[in-house]
Amino acid sequence: MRFKHLCIISVTAAFFSCGNDPLPKPKAMLRLDYPQPKYAKVDVRLPFTFEKNQAADKITNIKLDGISNSSGVEINYPDMKGTIYLTYKKVDATNLENLLRDAQTLTQKHTIKADEIESVIYENPERNVFGMFYEVGGNAASQSQFYVTDSINHFLSGSLYFYAKPNYDSIYPAAIYLKNDIKHIMESIEWKE
């Protein structure tokens, strides 16, 4: 009998003492290290120059079909599965207002998926470059966009797109890195007169 009680007490003690209390696990994020950006001036056979990050694989000049007076540049980042698209349009006496409206409308189309859209005015009177930079937060297709113009001859817009399903948590480190690149492109624009 004593043995039976001793076994029951031992089993009961073992049962209650072996339970591991659940501990909350700390939040973790994937750590992605990207190279420190190194910028070099690029001439793309269009009426402007800019500085691009040497981490970009290649630059491709493209002629945009169906869009009058437009040319474009693709700056590819294959390691981050992203591309910055630049679209250049010649300004004339009648189209500046439409170009500005189209650039702003393109950004506003992302409000369906975006958590927020932050806009920052950009002005560089020495280079005659004026425009707007947009940072789009959330699962939108494009996380960063801008447009710049001299209001007389040149209009340039730029957008960052990833060729992956937009999941902001997953692309966040690359989106921040490339946001800084697209912002640097905008700030280094020089018109060729």
N, C-alpha and C positions, 0 to 999 in steps of 0.2 A: 504494500500500500504506500509506504513511504517512497518507494522507487517511482510509483505511478505519479504521486504528487510532485516529486522532484522533476520528472520528465515534463509534466504539464507546465510547471513554473518555468523551466528552462526554455521550452518551446515558446511560451507566451513572452518571456523576456527577450528572446531572440527575435520574435516577430515584431515587437514594438521598438526594439533598439536598432534594427537593421534598416529601418526606413530612412531614405535620404530625403531630406527636406529639399523641395525644388528651389533652386536659386535662379534669380533672373539673370539672363545672359546679356552682357553688354552689347550695345548696337555696334555693328562693324560695317565698314565700308571698304570696297575694293580699292586698293591703293594702286594707282596708275601713275607712273613717273614718265613725263614727257621731257624731251631735251629742252634746255634753255634756249629760247628763240634767238636766232641770229638772222638779222635782216640785211638784204642787199637790194640795191636799186635795180628795177626791171624796166626794160623798154619793150612794149608789146606791139609795136607797129600800129598804134592807135594814138589819138591826140593827147595822151597823158602818160605819165610814168608814175610808178609807185614802188614801195619797198615790200618785198615778200619774204616770208620766213623760209630759210633754206631747208626746213623739214618738209616742205611741200615737195612732192615727187616731181610734178611737171606742170607746165602752164600750156594750155591749148587755146589758140585764137580760133574763134568760131564766127561764122557769118550767120546771123539770125534770120531765117526765112520767115516771110510773112510780116516782118516788122520793118517798116520803112526806116531807112537811115540808121540802122542799128547794127552794132557789132558786139561781140562778147568775148570774154576770157573765162576759162575754167582753171581754177587752181586746185589741184587734187592732193589730198592727204590720205593715201591708201591705208596707212597704219591705223588711222582713226576712222576710216570708212566715211570720210566727209569731203565735201567739195565747196569751195567758195566760188560763186558765179558773179561775174561783173558784167553789166550791160551798159554800153555806151550809146548815147543818142545825141545827135547834133541838135542844138537849140536854134530855132528860127523865131521870127517875130510873132508867130501864132501858137506855138506848141508848149511853151514853158509851163503855163498853168495846167495843161493836161498831163504833162510829165510829172509834175509835183503831185497832182491828185492821184494819178495811177500808182505812184510809189507809196503814198500814204494808204491807199485802198488795199494794196497788196499786203501790207503789214496788218491792217485791220481785219483781213480775212482770217487771220490766225486766232482771233478772239474766241472762236468756237471751242478750240482745244486749249488755249493759253490760260494759265492761271493769272498772269499779269503781263502787261506790256509797258516797259519803261522807255521813255524817249529822252534823248539828250541832244540839245542844239549844239552844232559844231560850226565854228567860225574861224577862219584863218585869213584875215584881210591881206597879209603880205603875199600869199599865194593866190588870192582871189578864189578861195574855196569856202563854200557855205553849204550847210546841209543839216541832216538829222541822223542820229544813230538810234536804233531800236534794239532793245534786249527783250526777247520773248521768253517768259517762264512757263514751264509746264510741258505737256506732251504735244506741242505744236510741231509742224513739219520743219520750220526754220527757227532757230534760236536767236539769230542775230541778223540784222539787216541795216542798210544805210542808203542814203542818197546824198550826193553832193553836186553842186553846180556853180558856175561863175555867173549865171543869170543872163549871159549874152550868147555864148557859143557852145558850151559843153554841159552835158548832164550825164552823170554816172550813178548807177544803182548797184548795190551788192547784197548778196544773200548767202547765208550758210545753210547747207542741207547735208543731212547724213543719209547714206543709203542703207538704212536700217529702220525698222519700225520705231517711231518716236516714243521712247520710254525714257522720260527725263531723268529718272534715277540712274538708269544704266549709262546714258550718254553724258551725264553731268560733267565728269572730269574733262572729256574731250570738248564738250560745248564751251566750257570756261576757257580752255587753252585756245580754241579757234576763235572765240569771241574776241580775245585779245589780239589775235592776228588780223581779223577783219577790221577791228578798230584801228590797228596800226596802218593797214592799207589805206583806210579812209584818211587818216591824219597825215600820210606821206604823199598824197596825190599832188602832182604838179602838172598843170596844163602846159601843153606845147602851143605857143601862139603862132 
